[in-house]
């Protein structure tokens, strides 16, 4: 058995909130991963993690990042902490798996990328839905040359994002809240991956239509690529139409869902009460429930249509639908055994085999630049030129 097959990556989790609970089924089922430590300010979350994984727990980032038994620090804390905590982990010689967005400023992204390079550690940014197997398969089909060049990409998603339980900063755009900060990275990563990566300019608009939820709940954007391709992105989190109708009622996590289940939830009267309710549903809280049913299909982020010279391609939860010469066929993918396994594939290839990750710091910084340009353009009404883009490998 090879070293790569024998070695398990020992992961220390920084932040036991929503992002961790979504990645937990991946970590728990993938034999290449061992959860060995965690840090979180909530005592109930630490206690559950220690019991569930027989692992060490800490109440601060410094202790976790200095743990000699940790190979990789998975940073799943709120957005505003990503940069400082990732820098701390890199200085301690830890490889990095950082939730998107990588940071809140381009300067922080560039500093973190350089810190990882100087420390000789690998940096992978995710999960974003550009990891999803149907997206990767669509890219493979395009790279085969069978369908010609990509000319246009259409991406849209309608959810109840804005009315899920939120902490106060999640409803404050200046603090990294709102649909662009939280949701656009998925679509931007997908269209950059398929469109070649090099976005030339962005023109965007956003909507904040509920005074009780005073942040961007919707956006639309036009991205122009250096190669002449263009992409349109639309997103609404206002909880009326549910675009999973177009995925045969397979939800974002690859599980069946009840039709027309997107709905508006009345916000709490006091922000502290809503934050407490969210904490109660997070890992270790009294209302926490782990999804135990296996996904029936791959994860997705709404509808994506890729228009090439010779066909249109549409990634769906069970493969890629190809529309060509008046015919429709499905290039089928088998259901996943381990959800989000692609994240571990990329992480282990980087840490164990030294393979350059696709979703590295430069890639994530380029995606963040697009998101920042969307925010700027939506405020000024002007097209924004970009200068930190990198090509998809």
C-alpha positions as a LaTeX table, in Angstrom:
\begin{tabular}{lrrr}
\hline
Residue & $x$ (\AA) & $y$ (\AA) & $z$ (\AA) \\
\hline
Unk1 & 0.00 & 0.00 & 0.00 \\
Unk2 & 1.36 & 3.43 & $-0.93$ \\
Unk3 & 2.11 & 6.19 & 1.56 \\
Unk4 & $-0.75$ & 8.25 & 0.10 \\
Unk5 & $-3.15$ & 5.33 & 0.67 \\
Unk6 & $-1.97$ & 4.75 & 4.23 \\
Unk7 & $-1.81$ & 8.29 & 5.55 \\
Unk8 & $-4.82$ & 9.99 & 7.11 \\
Unk9 & $-4.97$ & 13.76 & 7.27 \\
Unk10 & $-5.37$ & 14.87 & 10.87 \\
Unk11 & $-7.75$ & 17.82 & 10.84 \\
Unk12 & $-8.29$ & 20.41 & 13.52 \\
Unk13 & $-11.57$ & 22.27 & 13.12 \\
Unk14 & $-11.66$ & 25.96 & 13.93 \\
Unk15 & $-15.34$ & 26.86 & 14.37 \\
Unk16 & $-18.11$ & 24.31 & 14.99 \\
Unk17 & $-20.94$ & 26.28 & 13.38 \\
Unk18 & $-23.01$ & 25.86 & 10.23 \\
Unk19 & $-20.11$ & 25.38 & 7.80 \\
Unk20 & $-18.68$ & 22.58 & 9.92 \\
Unk21 & $-22.02$ & 20.77 & 10.19 \\
Unk22 & $-22.33$ & 20.77 & 6.39 \\
Unk23 & $-18.81$ & 19.35 & 5.98 \\
Unk24 & $-19.15$ & 16.89 & 8.87 \\
Unk25 & $-20.71$ & 14.04 & 6.82 \\
Unk26 & $-17.73$ & 14.27 & 4.47 \\
Unk27 & $-15.13$ & 14.19 & 7.22 \\
Unk28 & $-16.92$ & 11.46 & 9.18 \\
Unk29 & $-17.29$ & 9.08 & 6.21 \\
Unk30 & $-14.02$ & 9.62 & 4.34 \\
Unk31 & $-11.33$ & 7.19 & 5.54 \\
Unk32 & $-8.61$ & 9.63 & 4.51 \\
Unk33 & $-9.66$ & 12.05 & 7.27 \\
Unk34 & $-9.25$ & 11.95 & 11.06 \\
Unk35 & $-10.87$ & 14.67 & 13.15 \\
Unk36 & $-8.36$ & 15.10 & 15.98 \\
Unk37 & $-9.11$ & 18.52 & 17.51 \\
Unk38 & $-11.48$ & 21.46 & 17.48 \\
Unk39 & $-11.79$ & 24.97 & 18.87 \\
Unk40 & $-14.97$ & 26.91 & 19.51 \\
Unk41 & $-16.07$ & 29.46 & 22.14 \\
Unk42 & $-19.21$ & 27.41 & 22.89 \\
Unk43 & $-18.71$ & 24.89 & 25.67 \\
Unk44 & $-21.60$ & 22.69 & 24.51 \\
Unk45 & $-20.08$ & 22.35 & 21.03 \\
Unk46 & $-16.66$ & 21.49 & 22.47 \\
Unk47 & $-18.18$ & 18.88 & 24.77 \\
Unk48 & $-20.04$ & 17.15 & 21.96 \\
Unk49 & $-16.99$ & 17.11 & 19.68 \\
Unk50 & $-14.75$ & 15.69 & 22.43 \\
Unk51 & $-17.26$ & 12.92 & 23.13 \\
Unk52 & $-18.12$ & 12.14 & 19.51 \\
Unk53 & $-14.56$ & 11.99 & 18.19 \\
Unk54 & $-12.52$ & 11.29 & 21.35 \\
Unk55 & $-10.52$ & 14.35 & 20.41 \\
Unk56 & $-8.94$ & 17.38 & 22.02 \\
Unk57 & $-10.91$ & 20.62 & 22.24 \\
Unk58 & $-9.87$ & 24.21 & 22.86 \\
Unk59 & $-11.62$ & 27.51 & 23.47 \\
Unk60 & $-9.23$ & 29.58 & 21.33 \\
Unk61 & $-7.57$ & 29.52 & 17.91 \\
Unk62 & $-4.02$ & 29.84 & 19.22 \\
Unk63 & $-4.18$ & 26.56 & 21.11 \\
Unk64 & $-5.62$ & 24.66 & 18.14 \\
Unk65 & $-3.09$ & 26.06 & 15.67 \\
Unk66 & $-0.19$ & 25.08 & 17.92 \\
Unk67 & $-1.41$ & 21.51 & 18.46 \\
Unk68 & 1.44 & 19.29 & 17.15 \\
Unk69 & $-0.98$ & 16.48 & 16.23 \\
Unk70 & $-2.87$ & 18.64 & 13.70 \\
Unk71 & $-1.85$ & 18.46 & 10.03 \\
Unk72 & $-4.59$ & 20.66 & 8.56 \\
Unk73 & $-6.58$ & 23.48 & 10.13 \\
Unk74 & $-10.09$ & 23.72 & 8.70 \\
Unk75 & $-11.23$ & 27.31 & 9.19 \\
Unk76 & $-15.01$ & 27.39 & 9.44 \\
Unk77 & $-15.45$ & 30.50 & 11.58 \\
Unk78 & $-17.41$ & 33.63 & 10.53 \\
Unk79 & $-15.96$ & 35.49 & 7.55 \\
Unk80 & $-14.34$ & 38.29 & 9.50 \\
Unk81 & $-11.98$ & 35.86 & 11.26 \\
Unk82 & $-10.73$ & 33.89 & 8.26 \\
Unk83 & $-7.68$ & 35.99 & 7.41 \\
Unk84 & $-6.19$ & 36.38 & 10.89 \\
Unk85 & $-6.82$ & 32.76 & 11.85 \\
Unk86 & $-5.44$ & 31.39 & 8.59 \\
Unk87 & $-2.30$ & 33.48 & 9.03 \\
Unk88 & $-1.94$ & 32.09 & 12.55 \\
Unk89 & $-2.29$ & 28.52 & 11.30 \\
Unk90 & 0.22 & 29.06 & 8.49 \\
Unk91 & 2.76 & 30.51 & 10.93 \\
Unk92 & 2.39 & 27.31 & 12.93 \\
Unk93 & 3.16 & 25.24 & 9.85 \\
Unk94 & $-0.38$ & 23.92 & 9.34 \\
Unk95 & $-1.91$ & 23.22 & 5.96 \\
Unk96 & $-5.12$ & 25.15 & 5.39 \\
Unk97 & $-8.67$ & 24.39 & 4.32 \\
Unk98 & $-10.48$ & 27.74 & 4.47 \\
Unk99 & $-14.19$ & 28.24 & 3.94 \\
Unk100 & $-15.20$ & 30.76 & 1.30 \\
Unk101 & $-14.85$ & 33.68 & 1.18 \\
Unk102 & $-11.14$ & 33.34 & 1.86 \\
Unk103 & $-11.08$ & 36.84 & 3.40 \\
Unk104 & $-12.94$ & 40.14 & 3.20 \\
Unk105 & $-10.26$ & 42.12 & 1.34 \\
Unk106 & $-7.93$ & 41.40 & $-1.56$ \\
Unk107 & $-4.97$ & 42.57 & 0.51 \\
Unk108 & $-5.74$ & 39.91 & 3.11 \\
Unk109 & $-6.08$ & 37.27 & 0.37 \\
Unk110 & $-2.72$ & 38.18 & $-1.11$ \\
Unk111 & $-1.06$ & 38.29 & 2.31 \\
Unk112 & $-2.46$ & 34.88 & 3.23 \\
Unk113 & $-1.38$ & 33.36 & $-0.09$ \\
Unk114 & 2.15 & 34.65 & 0.45 \\
Unk115 & 2.16 & 33.43 & 4.06 \\
Unk116 & 1.19 & 29.92 & 2.95 \\
Unk117 & 3.90 & 29.96 & 0.27 \\
Unk118 & 6.55 & 31.18 & 2.71 \\
Unk119 & 5.57 & 28.57 & 5.29 \\
Unk120 & 5.58 & 25.78 & 2.71 \\
Unk121 & 2.00 & 24.78 & 3.47 \\
Unk122 & $-0.87$ & 24.03 & 1.13 \\
Unk123 & $-3.92$ & 26.31 & 0.96 \\
Unk124 & $-7.28$ & 25.08 & $-0.35$ \\
Unk125 & $-10.33$ & 27.35 & $-0.27$ \\
Unk126 & $-13.73$ & 25.67 & $-0.17$ \\
Unk127 & $-16.25$ & 24.34 & $-0.17$ \\
Unk128 & $-17.74$ & 26.16 & $-3.14$ \\
Unk129 & $-20.07$ & 24.43 & $-5.57$ \\
Unk130 & $-17.43$ & 24.51 & $-8.29$ \\
Unk131 & $-16.14$ & 21.34 & $-6.53$ \\
Unk132 & $-19.39$ & 19.52 & $-7.44$ \\
Unk133 & $-18.98$ & 16.48 & $-9.68$ \\
Unk134 & $-21.49$ & 17.63 & $-12.36$ \\
Unk135 & $-19.54$ & 20.88 & $-12.75$ \\
Unk136 & $-16.29$ & 18.96 & $-13.10$ \\
Unk137 & $-17.91$ & 16.64 & $-15.65$ \\
Unk138 & $-19.24$ & 19.58 & $-17.69$ \\
Unk139 & $-15.72$ & 21.03 & $-17.72$ \\
Unk140 & $-14.30$ & 17.69 & $-18.90$ \\
Unk141 & $-16.83$ & 17.55 & $-21.73$ \\
Unk142 & $-15.94$ & 21.08 & $-22.79$ \\
Unk143 & $-12.21$ & 20.37 & $-22.65$ \\
Unk144 & $-12.71$ & 17.34 & $-24.90$ \\
Unk145 & $-13.30$ & 19.79 & $-27.75$ \\
Unk146 & $-16.39$ & 17.95 & $-28.94$ \\
Unk147 & $-18.71$ & 20.94 & $-28.50$ \\
Unk148 & $-16.46$ & 23.84 & $-29.46$ \\
Unk149 & $-15.70$ & 26.98 & $-27.49$ \\
Unk150 & $-17.76$ & 28.25 & $-24.57$ \\
Unk151 & $-19.62$ & 31.38 & $-25.65$ \\
Unk152 & $-22.15$ & 32.11 & $-22.89$ \\
Unk153 & $-22.98$ & 30.86 & $-19.40$ \\
Unk154 & $-26.29$ & 31.44 & $-17.61$ \\
Unk155 & $-26.53$ & 30.83 & $-13.86$ \\
Unk156 & $-29.54$ & 31.45 & $-11.61$ \\
Unk157 & $-30.71$ & 30.33 & $-8.20$ \\
Unk158 & $-33.77$ & 31.24 & $-6.11$ \\
Unk159 & $-33.80$ & 30.25 & $-2.43$ \\
Unk160 & $-35.00$ & 31.34 & 1.02 \\
Unk161 & $-31.43$ & 32.34 & 2.01 \\
Unk162 & $-32.33$ & 35.70 & 3.57 \\
Unk163 & $-34.89$ & 34.21 & 5.94 \\
Unk164 & $-32.77$ & 31.51 & 7.49 \\
Unk165 & $-31.59$ & 32.18 & 11.02 \\
Unk166 & $-28.86$ & 34.85 & 11.04 \\
Unk167 & $-26.43$ & 36.51 & 13.41 \\
Unk168 & $-26.48$ & 40.34 & 13.26 \\
Unk169 & $-23.29$ & 40.59 & 11.17 \\
Unk170 & $-24.81$ & 38.25 & 8.57 \\
Unk171 & $-27.34$ & 40.99 & 7.82 \\
Unk172 & $-24.66$ & 43.70 & 7.61 \\
Unk173 & $-22.97$ & 44.00 & 4.22 \\
Unk174 & $-20.08$ & 45.98 & 5.70 \\
Unk175 & $-19.30$ & 43.03 & 7.99 \\
Unk176 & $-19.41$ & 40.41 & 5.22 \\
Unk177 & $-23.13$ & 39.72 & 5.31 \\
Unk178 & $-25.63$ & 39.53 & 2.48 \\
Unk179 & $-26.17$ & 37.46 & $-0.63$ \\
Unk180 & $-23.10$ & 38.63 & $-2.54$ \\
Unk181 & $-20.66$ & 37.83 & 0.25 \\
Unk182 & $-22.31$ & 34.54 & 1.14 \\
Unk183 & $-23.75$ & 33.16 & $-2.08$ \\
Unk184 & $-22.12$ & 34.77 & $-5.12$ \\
Unk185 & $-18.80$ & 32.95 & $-4.63$ \\
Unk186 & $-20.52$ & 29.69 & $-5.61$ \\
Unk187 & $-21.78$ & 31.03 & $-8.94$ \\
Unk188 & $-18.63$ & 33.05 & $-9.62$ \\
Unk189 & $-16.40$ & 30.02 & $-8.97$ \\
Unk190 & $-18.54$ & 27.88 & $-11.28$ \\
Unk191 & $-18.62$ & 30.28 & $-14.21$ \\
Unk192 & $-14.92$ & 31.17 & $-13.84$ \\
Unk193 & $-14.01$ & 27.48 & $-13.88$ \\
Unk194 & $-16.08$ & 26.80 & $-16.99$ \\
Unk195 & $-15.38$ & 30.13 & $-18.73$ \\
Unk196 & $-11.60$ & 29.99 & $-18.43$ \\
Unk197 & $-11.07$ & 31.95 & $-15.24$ \\
Unk198 & $-10.03$ & 35.32 & $-16.64$ \\
Unk199 & $-12.90$ & 37.72 & $-16.00$ \\
Unk200 & $-12.25$ & 41.07 & $-17.66$ \\
Unk201 & $-15.04$ & 43.17 & $-16.20$ \\
Unk202 & $-18.19$ & 43.06 & $-14.06$ \\
Unk203 & $-21.43$ & 45.04 & $-14.25$ \\
Unk204 & $-23.90$ & 44.26 & $-11.46$ \\
Unk205 & $-27.00$ & 45.34 & $-9.57$ \\
Unk206 & $-28.29$ & 44.21 & $-6.19$ \\
Unk207 & $-31.52$ & 44.38 & $-4.25$ \\
Unk208 & $-32.20$ & 44.98 & $-0.55$ \\
Unk209 & $-35.97$ & 45.01 & $-0.36$ \\
Unk210 & $-36.82$ & 44.07 & 3.23 \\
Unk211 & $-36.08$ & 46.68 & 5.91 \\
Unk212 & $-36.13$ & 43.99 & 8.56 \\
Unk213 & $-33.27$ & 42.21 & 6.74 \\
Unk214 & $-31.15$ & 45.23 & 5.68 \\
Unk215 & $-28.63$ & 43.63 & 3.35 \\
Unk216 & $-28.43$ & 42.40 & $-0.23$ \\
Unk217 & $-30.97$ & 39.65 & $-0.71$ \\
Unk218 & $-30.65$ & 39.48 & $-4.48$ \\
Unk219 & $-28.24$ & 40.34 & $-7.25$ \\
Unk220 & $-27.72$ & 40.16 & $-10.98$ \\
Unk221 & $-24.40$ & 40.46 & $-12.78$ \\
Unk222 & $-22.82$ & 40.35 & $-16.22$ \\
Unk223 & $-19.27$ & 39.00 & $-16.33$ \\
Unk224 & $-17.15$ & 39.46 & $-19.46$ \\
Unk225 & $-14.17$ & 37.17 & $-19.98$ \\
Unk226 & $-10.90$ & 37.88 & $-21.73$ \\
Unk227 & $-11.66$ & 35.11 & $-24.26$ \\
Unk228 & $-14.93$ & 36.73 & $-25.36$ \\
Unk229 & $-17.22$ & 34.47 & $-23.33$ \\
Unk230 & $-19.74$ & 36.17 & $-21.05$ \\
Unk231 & $-21.80$ & 34.98 & $-18.11$ \\
Unk232 & $-24.99$ & 36.22 & $-16.46$ \\
Unk233 & $-25.57$ & 35.53 & $-12.78$ \\
Unk234 & $-28.89$ & 35.92 & $-10.96$ \\
Unk235 & $-29.70$ & 35.11 & $-7.37$ \\
Unk236 & $-32.64$ & 35.76 & $-5.07$ \\
Unk237 & $-32.87$ & 34.74 & $-1.43$ \\
Unk238 & $-36.31$ & 36.20 & $-0.77$ \\
Unk239 & $-38.06$ & 32.87 & $-0.35$ \\
Unk240 & $-40.86$ & 32.98 & $-2.90$ \\
Unk241 & $-40.01$ & 31.01 & $-6.05$ \\
Unk242 & $-37.78$ & 27.97 & $-5.40$ \\
Unk243 & $-35.59$ & 27.19 & $-8.40$ \\
Unk244 & $-35.03$ & 23.63 & $-7.17$ \\
Unk245 & $-38.21$ & 23.03 & $-9.15$ \\
Unk246 & $-35.83$ & 22.92 & $-12.13$ \\
Unk247 & $-33.69$ & 20.25 & $-10.41$ \\
Unk248 & $-36.62$ & 17.83 & $-10.03$ \\
Unk249 & $-36.87$ & 18.88 & $-6.38$ \\
Unk250 & $-33.37$ & 17.77 & $-5.46$ \\
Unk251 & $-32.08$ & 20.31 & $-2.96$ \\
Unk252 & $-28.68$ & 21.96 & $-2.80$ \\
Unk253 & $-27.28$ & 19.17 & $-0.61$ \\
Unk254 & $-28.33$ & 16.43 & $-3.05$ \\
Unk255 & $-31.36$ & 15.29 & $-1.04$ \\
Unk256 & $-35.03$ & 15.22 & $-2.05$ \\
Unk257 & $-37.08$ & 18.13 & $-0.78$ \\
Unk258 & $-40.73$ & 19.00 & $-0.52$ \\
Unk259 & $-41.96$ & 20.98 & $-3.55$ \\
Unk260 & $-42.54$ & 24.68 & $-3.07$ \\
Unk261 & $-40.90$ & 24.61 & 0.35 \\
Unk262 & $-39.11$ & 27.96 & 0.01 \\
Unk263 & $-40.87$ & 30.32 & 2.40 \\
Unk264 & $-40.42$ & 33.51 & 4.31 \\
Unk265 & $-39.77$ & 33.19 & 8.03 \\
Unk266 & $-40.67$ & 36.11 & 10.25 \\
Unk267 & $-37.51$ & 37.53 & 11.81 \\
Unk268 & $-37.12$ & 37.68 & 15.55 \\
Unk269 & $-37.92$ & 40.94 & 17.32 \\
Unk270 & $-34.42$ & 41.12 & 18.82 \\
Unk271 & $-31.22$ & 40.20 & 16.98 \\
Unk272 & $-29.83$ & 38.50 & 20.09 \\
Unk273 & $-32.81$ & 36.13 & 20.18 \\
Unk274 & $-32.30$ & 35.14 & 16.55 \\
Unk275 & $-28.57$ & 34.60 & 17.12 \\
Unk276 & $-29.38$ & 32.43 & 20.15 \\
Unk277 & $-31.84$ & 30.38 & 18.10 \\
Unk278 & $-29.20$ & 29.85 & 15.44 \\
Unk279 & $-26.65$ & 28.76 & 18.04 \\
Unk280 & $-29.18$ & 26.32 & 19.43 \\
Unk281 & $-29.40$ & 24.63 & 16.02 \\
Unk282 & $-25.64$ & 24.55 & 15.53 \\
Unk283 & $-23.43$ & 21.62 & 16.45 \\
Unk284 & $-23.70$ & 20.88 & 20.17 \\
Unk285 & $-26.79$ & 23.01 & 20.67 \\
Unk286 & $-30.03$ & 21.62 & 22.11 \\
Unk287 & $-31.81$ & 21.82 & 18.75 \\
Unk288 & $-28.96$ & 20.42 & 16.64 \\
Unk289 & $-29.92$ & 17.64 & 14.22 \\
Unk290 & $-27.40$ & 15.91 & 11.98 \\
Unk291 & $-28.65$ & 14.85 & 8.57 \\
Unk292 & $-28.31$ & 11.07 & 8.64 \\
Unk293 & $-29.88$ & 10.20 & 5.28 \\
Unk294 & $-27.44$ & 9.70 & 2.42 \\
Unk295 & $-27.74$ & 12.04 & $-0.56$ \\
Unk296 & $-29.47$ & 10.57 & $-3.61$ \\
Unk297 & $-27.63$ & 12.84 & $-6.05$ \\
Unk298 & $-24.79$ & 15.32 & $-6.26$ \\
Unk299 & $-24.95$ & 18.77 & $-4.75$ \\
Unk300 & $-25.74$ & 21.81 & $-6.89$ \\
Unk301 & $-26.20$ & 25.56 & $-6.83$ \\
Unk302 & $-29.20$ & 26.19 & $-9.00$ \\
Unk303 & $-29.43$ & 26.12 & $-12.77$ \\
Unk304 & $-26.33$ & 26.45 & $-14.97$ \\
Unk305 & $-26.53$ & 26.45 & $-18.77$ \\
Unk306 & $-23.29$ & 26.51 & $-20.78$ \\
Unk307 & $-23.70$ & 27.54 & $-24.42$ \\
Unk308 & $-20.92$ & 26.28 & $-26.68$ \\
Unk309 & $-20.50$ & 26.52 & $-30.45$ \\
Unk310 & $-22.02$ & 23.10 & $-30.98$ \\
Unk311 & $-24.26$ & 22.37 & $-27.97$ \\
Unk312 & $-25.73$ & 23.57 & $-24.72$ \\
Unk313 & $-24.69$ & 21.76 & $-21.54$ \\
Unk314 & $-26.66$ & 21.78 & $-18.29$ \\
Unk315 & $-25.12$ & 20.26 & $-15.14$ \\
Unk316 & $-27.82$ & 18.60 & $-13.01$ \\
Unk317 & $-27.65$ & 16.62 & $-9.75$ \\
Unk318 & $-27.26$ & 13.28 & $-11.59$ \\
Unk319 & $-24.98$ & 14.31 & $-14.45$ \\
Unk320 & $-24.83$ & 16.69 & $-17.39$ \\
Unk321 & $-27.65$ & 17.13 & $-19.88$ \\
Unk322 & $-26.41$ & 17.73 & $-23.43$ \\
Unk323 & $-28.63$ & 19.52 & $-25.96$ \\
Unk324 & $-27.35$ & 19.12 & $-29.53$ \\
Unk325 & $-28.95$ & 19.01 & $-32.98$ \\
Unk326 & $-32.45$ & 18.91 & $-31.56$ \\
Unk327 & $-31.67$ & 15.99 & $-29.27$ \\
Unk328 & $-31.33$ & 15.74 & $-25.50$ \\
Unk329 & $-29.18$ & 13.16 & $-23.71$ \\
Unk330 & $-27.94$ & 12.70 & $-20.17$ \\
Unk331 & $-24.27$ & 12.05 & $-19.47$ \\
Unk332 & $-25.04$ & 10.29 & $-16.20$ \\
Unk333 & $-23.07$ & 10.28 & $-12.95$ \\
Unk334 & $-23.58$ & 7.71 & $-10.21$ \\
Unk335 & $-24.78$ & 9.10 & $-6.85$ \\
Unk336 & $-22.04$ & 10.03 & $-4.39$ \\
Unk337 & $-21.08$ & 7.62 & $-1.63$ \\
Unk338 & $-19.42$ & 10.43 & 0.34 \\
Unk339 & $-20.86$ & 13.94 & $-0.11$ \\
Unk340 & $-18.33$ & 16.62 & $-1.07$ \\
Unk341 & $-15.63$ & 14.00 & $-1.48$ \\
Unk342 & $-14.11$ & 16.22 & $-4.15$ \\
Unk343 & $-12.92$ & 18.60 & $-1.42$ \\
Unk344 & $-10.96$ & 15.82 & 0.27 \\
Unk345 & $-9.64$ & 14.67 & $-3.12$ \\
Unk346 & $-8.13$ & 18.09 & $-3.74$ \\
Unk347 & $-6.89$ & 18.51 & $-0.17$ \\
Unk348 & $-5.15$ & 15.13 & 0.01 \\
Unk349 & $-3.61$ & 15.54 & $-3.45$ \\
Unk350 & $-2.14$ & 18.85 & $-2.29$ \\
Unk351 & $-0.95$ & 17.85 & 1.19 \\
Unk352 & 0.19 & 14.28 & 0.54 \\
Unk353 & 1.24 & 14.38 & $-3.11$ \\
Unk354 & 2.25 & 18.04 & $-3.40$ \\
Unk355 & $-0.16$ & 18.65 & $-6.28$ \\
Unk356 & $-1.07$ & 22.29 & $-6.85$ \\
Unk357 & $-4.72$ & 22.69 & $-5.83$ \\
Unk358 & $-7.18$ & 24.22 & $-8.26$ \\
Unk359 & $-8.92$ & 26.17 & $-5.50$ \\
Unk360 & $-5.75$ & 27.74 & $-4.12$ \\
Unk361 & $-5.21$ & 31.23 & $-2.73$ \\
Unk362 & $-4.77$ & 32.89 & $-6.11$ \\
Unk363 & $-7.94$ & 31.30 & $-7.43$ \\
Unk364 & $-9.93$ & 32.30 & $-4.35$ \\
Unk365 & $-8.56$ & 35.86 & $-4.47$ \\
Unk366 & $-9.69$ & 36.15 & $-8.09$ \\
Unk367 & $-13.18$ & 34.97 & $-7.16$ \\
Unk368 & $-13.26$ & 37.45 & $-4.28$ \\
Unk369 & $-12.22$ & 40.22 & $-6.68$ \\
Unk370 & $-15.29$ & 39.46 & $-8.80$ \\
Unk371 & $-17.55$ & 39.54 & $-5.73$ \\
Unk372 & $-16.05$ & 42.84 & $-4.57$ \\
Unk373 & $-16.56$ & 44.22 & $-8.07$ \\
Unk374 & $-20.20$ & 43.12 & $-7.94$ \\
Unk375 & $-20.65$ & 45.08 & $-4.71$ \\
Unk376 & $-18.89$ & 48.13 & $-6.15$ \\
Unk377 & $-20.79$ & 48.06 & $-9.43$ \\
Unk378 & $-24.13$ & 47.62 & $-7.68$ \\
Unk379 & $-23.42$ & 50.80 & $-5.70$ \\
Unk380 & $-21.97$ & 52.94 & $-8.51$ \\
Unk381 & $-23.87$ & 51.60 & $-11.50$ \\
Unk382 & $-20.61$ & 51.37 & $-13.43$ \\
Unk383 & $-18.73$ & 48.50 & $-15.02$ \\
Unk384 & $-15.66$ & 47.49 & $-13.00$ \\
Unk385 & $-12.43$ & 46.29 & $-14.62$ \\
Unk386 & $-10.48$ & 43.49 & $-12.92$ \\
Unk387 & $-6.74$ & 42.91 & $-12.59$ \\
Unk388 & $-6.12$ & 39.95 & $-10.25$ \\
Unk389 & $-7.64$ & 37.15 & $-12.34$ \\
Unk390 & $-6.03$ & 33.78 & $-12.97$ \\
Unk391 & $-6.82$ & 31.20 & $-15.61$ \\
Unk392 & $-8.48$ & 27.90 & $-14.71$ \\
Unk393 & $-5.92$ & 25.11 & $-15.00$ \\
\hline
\end{tabular}
